[in-house]
Amino acid sequence: MDELAMIREAFPAAPDPDVAMLARAQLRLDAVIRADRPRHAPWRTIALAAAAVALLVAGLATAAVATGLFDRDVTRADLDARVETVTRTVSVCRAAGDCSPPRVETLKEIMGDQADGVLFIDPNGRYVQVTPAGNVVGSETASTYWRAAAGTLEYGKDRSHVEFALPHGGTRTLAWTPGQGSVDVTDRFAGGNTSQTTLHSGDVVPLLPDTLDDQPYTPDKAVTVELDFGRGEGYSLWIYPQSNEAFAGQEPWRDPRPTPLVIPERTVTTYGLVTEAPGRYTLPVTAEGGTWTYPLRDGGTRTIAWHAGDTSVTVTDHASDGAETGTETVPIGRQFSAG
Amino acid sequence: MRPHNQQDASRLDDVELIARSFDEPEAFGSLLERHHRPVYRYLSRRLSVDAAEECAQETFTRAFAARGAFRPYRDSALPWLYGIATNVVRERRREEQRVLAGPRADAVAWDDADDAVDRVAAGELRRRLGKALAELSPVDRDIVMLAAVAELSAAEIATALDTDSRTVSTRLWRSLGRLRATLEDQLLGRERSHHG
């Protein structure tokens, strides 16, 4: 036996990955993909085949009950509770033109949402997203701050963390418990002082303290609404109640995109967006503020209202019969799905 | 956004798939479905099972971020992915050294060696090989492991490690010679101790 064969024999491979392992890998990749174009696509659905169904059923049984209109600590059980059964046609290719016959698979899918995690904005306005429920970190590849910190990222079964350098020395550590919904932020300053705070699903905050103060339109100053959640799209709308403005499509804190991000007409119509130019949208706003009502998928309606100069918006849901089903005040620096 | 067409994507080769992923990032998911298994199995030979799963995930997220620097080998992305996986292993040297140093606690689950004598012999072979591999330089060890457990050709290893195939062939030949010599030394030392 030659040396290479001996090594192969002495170091055997583990059994093939099961579907749950593949789904976990897909989940993490999807978060990275999504964060790379976070205002354009929701998490791709996560396929879980039949063998994982038992786990999902267990997740359903323990799904957390949401308080208010929006979950503030989205857990793995919440993700699992969104499981849907779908079918798709699959063909596996060994090489171009060498593909197996298409076969139809029945899969379990979960649709993730950007608001499932905490969204950090780096000093250049790029995104770093931490979603403890899925134990994933995603970032735009253009984030130099993320690239500098990526080597410190450690995923653990009980605890995961990543560390960023603070502008004037010291470190900021983001740590979370996989499957839970909160992120602990610990700053260790160069002088030896430390501070700690806990963030929750849906928070939108600067990645590093005091680095976005001179940028009026970064999304930590907005209430972000993710449109068309669950329908394979996922365009964002930013409401700035303090300056009484609203934007969708082109991000107001960034240079214009080379190619305008055109929102489908169906979505524009559904949400009553006003098209100002290709890829630039807003809401009807008066000098006093805005009142925006759109249909919910369950047949009801949601109204989001604000007064000019406010630091929050009021979200009120009504059922199809007109009865109010819930209301919540959402401050700036928060995001949620349109529903 | 154009919806990602799973069926269409599965008919593309790796080069086409990665090209498409610049317009439709979700297409990269098909690359994971296609290559996760061999990458995970490669990593599971070099690391613990838990670390292999984690590192396989890391390999594909890094590959997505680095797809602008994709190096195809013919139409396949697999050697390039093995290269990224190898870089991830390099960051886990301590974990790798543990695996090389002794019997792995997680090996029982897939150990087919029912016979106790075979099991002991396999353990002894592993111990000796692990010691010999640990004495190679990290780059030489990567080349040997890519050749042995991923079964890549010199040209594929060159793609994986972004070097040239002549260098790979030279280093592989030299490393295998060292492995052979180390194993023979170990064997002779053992025989001497038995006879002594």
Contacts between the chains, C-beta under 8 A, distances in Angstrom:
chain1	res1	chain2	res2	distance
A	3	B	148	7.5
A	3	B	176	5.0
A	3	B	179	5.1
A	3	B	180	6.1
A	3	B	183	7.8
A	4	B	144	7.7
A	4	B	147	5.8
A	4	B	148	4.2
A	4	B	176	7.5
A	5	B	148	7.8
A	6	B	125	6.5
A	6	B	129	6.2
A	7	B	129	5.9
A	7	B	133	7.4
A	7	B	144	7.0
A	7	B	145	7.2
A	7	B	148	3.9
A	7	B	149	6.5
A	8	B	148	5.5
A	8	B	149	5.8
A	8	B	151	7.8
A	9	B	122	7.3
A	9	B	125	7.1
A	10	B	122	6.9
A	10	B	125	5.0
A	10	B	126	4.1
A	10	B	129	4.7
A	10	B	130	7.4
A	11	B	45	4.4
A	11	B	46	7.3
A	11	B	99	7.8
A	11	B	126	6.9
A	11	B	129	7.7
A	11	B	148	8.0
A	11	B	149	6.1
A	12	B	45	6.9
A	12	B	107	7.3
A	12	B	110	6.5
A	12	B	111	7.5
A	13	B	41	3.9
A	13	B	42	7.4
A	13	B	44	5.2
A	13	B	45	5.2
A	13	B	110	8.0
A	13	B	149	7.3
A	14	B	40	7.3
A	14	B	41	6.6
A	14	B	44	3.6
A	14	B	49	5.2
A	14	B	52	6.5
A	14	B	106	7.8
A	14	B	109	7.8
A	14	B	110	6.0
A	15	B	109	7.4
A	15	B	110	5.1
A	16	B	37	5.7
A	16	B	41	7.2
A	17	B	36	6.3
A	17	B	37	6.0
A	17	B	40	5.0
A	17	B	53	7.5
A	17	B	56	7.7
A	21	B	40	7.4
A	21	B	53	5.9
A	22	B	32	7.8
A	22	B	33	7.2
A	22	B	36	5.8
A	24	B	53	7.3
A	24	B	57	7.0
A	25	B	32	6.0
A	25	B	36	5.6
A	25	B	53	7.7
A	25	B	56	6.2
A	25	B	57	4.8
A	25	B	60	6.4
A	26	B	29	6.1
A	26	B	32	6.1
A	26	B	33	7.7
A	28	B	57	4.7
A	28	B	60	7.8
A	28	B	61	6.1
A	29	B	28	7.0
A	29	B	29	6.2
A	29	B	32	5.5
A	29	B	57	7.4
A	29	B	60	5.1
A	29	B	61	5.8
A	29	B	64	6.3
A	30	B	26	7.9
A	30	B	29	6.8
A	32	B	61	4.6
A	32	B	64	5.7
A	32	B	65	7.0
A	33	B	25	4.5
A	33	B	26	6.2
A	33	B	28	6.3
A	33	B	29	7.3
A	33	B	64	6.3
A	36	B	25	6.0
A	36	B	64	7.5
A	36	B	65	7.8
A	37	B	25	6.0
A	40	B	1	6.0
A	41	B	1	5.7
A	41	B	25	7.3
A	41	B	26	6.8
A	44	B	4	7.0
A	44	B	26	4.7
A	44	B	29	5.9
A	88	B	6	5.5
A	88	B	7	7.7
A	89	B	6	7.2
A	89	B	7	4.8
A	90	B	6	6.8
A	90	B	7	7.3
A	90	B	10	6.4
A	91	B	7	6.2
A	91	B	10	4.7
A	91	B	11	6.3
A	92	B	10	6.4
A	92	B	34	7.3
A	93	B	10	5.8
A	93	B	11	6.0
A	93	B	12	7.5
A	93	B	13	7.1
A	93	B	34	7.6
A	95	B	13	6.0
A	95	B	75	5.8
A	95	B	76	7.7
A	96	B	11	8.0
A	96	B	12	7.2
A	96	B	13	3.8
A	96	B	16	7.3
A	96	B	75	5.9
A	99	B	10	6.9
A	99	B	11	5.6
A	102	B	7	6.5
A	141	B	65	4.8
A	151	B	91	7.7
A	155	B	54	5.8
A	155	B	57	7.8
A	157	B	50	7.6
A	232	B	1	7.5
A	232	B	3	5.7
A	233	B	1	6.0
A	234	B	1	8.0
